[in-house]
């Protein structure tokens, strides 16, 4: 699996989304100018797997993740997608499985169906030795149960982690990494930062979750046109300012943070034996 060192890594974003895809070449240039060398681009359903694949083929900066997001599970059939997922993962040996997970926050959630899809994707990731990008909201007990009942042993990233602090140690023991979103530096989200004081330095990553999760105004260095509904768009180049404010917040030297998180990303992505 592709592992790099020395630059900024956006641990989670969706470059294939319409608000970003239209400007992908410009975005890549601007992220490079900001020192970002790797973008972990997560798909959300079979409908955008090809879009993520196309971006990975066009831009060496993109490390693709293919998976079915829990928000998409209700519209999915139980069969027919697993072979397609395996084909995309095999086609891109450096790829991971994501964005997958569990979500009891959304309306009309079917947690039993979400668990089924999540467990089946963990099985595929384990069989191919791939890391997994995990989304979890208000379903931390279910997540732990799924991990405990599965044979999954690969690294996994709890992206935009907002789970209970008392579960951090158990997740670390299971191989978890944790990504901090720039969105959590908004004043009204400051409580979300507290858990990151207890995350080991070697398990931390930073993310934009672009085009969403807009950080506070002081962390917006680069802009894009708003979405069709008028909502602002988060640019991945804002990652530079997220690294800087994390350095200030944590009291860690910026160069040390960049080097450490680059190593963490490489460890998260490193190919494990099948």
C-alpha positions, 0 to 999 in steps of 0.5 A, a space after each residue: 500500500 502506498 505510504 509517503 512521508 514528509 507532507 500534510 495528509 488529509 485523512 478523510 474527504 470526498 473529492 468526488 462530490 459535485 461541489 469539489 469534482 468540478 474543480 478537482 484539477 484546481 483543487 489538487 494544484 492548490 492543495 499541493 501549494 499548501 503542502 498537502 501531498 496525500 488525500 484519502 478520498 472516500 466513496 459512499 456507495 457503488 454510484 460513486 466508486 467509479 468517480 473515486 477511481 477516476 480521480 485516483 487514476 488522474 491524480 497521484 495525490 489521491 488514495 482511494 477508499 471504496 465502501 458503502 456509507 451507512 446513510 446509503 444502506 437503506 437504498 441498497 439491496 443485500 446482494 450484488 455489490 460485494 464482488 464489485 467492491 472487491 474488484 475496485 479494491 483489487 484494481 487499486 492495491 493501495 486502496 482502503 475500505 470506506 466510508 463505512 460504519 454505523 449511524 443512529 443519528 439519521 432519521 429512519 435508520 435501520 441499525 440491523 441492516 447497517 450492521 450487516 453491511 458493515 460486517 460484510 465490508 469488514 470481512 472484505 477488508 480483512 480478506 484483502 488486508 486493507 485499512 478501513 475508514 469508519 463513520 460512527 454517530 450515536 452507535 458506539 456500542 454497536 460498533 464495538 460489538 461488530 468489531 468484537 464479533 468479527 475477525 477483522 484485525 486491520 487498522 481502522 480510522 475513526 474519522 471525526 471521532 466524537 465517541 466516549 473518551 472511556 472507549 479510546 483505550 479499547 479502540 487503540 488496542 483494536 488498532 484504531 487511529 483517530 482523525 480530528 476535523 477542523 470543524 471541531 475548532 469551532 467554538 461551539 464544538 470545543 467539547 469535541 476536542 477534549 477526547 483528543 487530549 487522551 489519544 496517543 500521538 502515534 494514532 492521530 490524523 487530521 482531516 477536512 471532510 471536504 466539501 463539508 464540515 467547514 472549519 471556523 473562519 480563521 482556518 479558511 485559507 482557500 475558498 470555492 464557489 458555494 453549493 447549488 443550495 448556497 451552502 459554503 464549501 470546505 476546500 482541502 487546502 484549508 488543511 494547512 491551517 488545521 495543522 497549524 491550529 492543532 500545533 498551537 492547541 496541542 503545544 507541539 512543534 508544527 514540524 514535529 506534528 507534520 512529521 509525526 502525522 505523516 508517519 501515522 498515515 503511513 502506518 495506517 495505510 501500510 499493507 498488512 498480510 492477507 
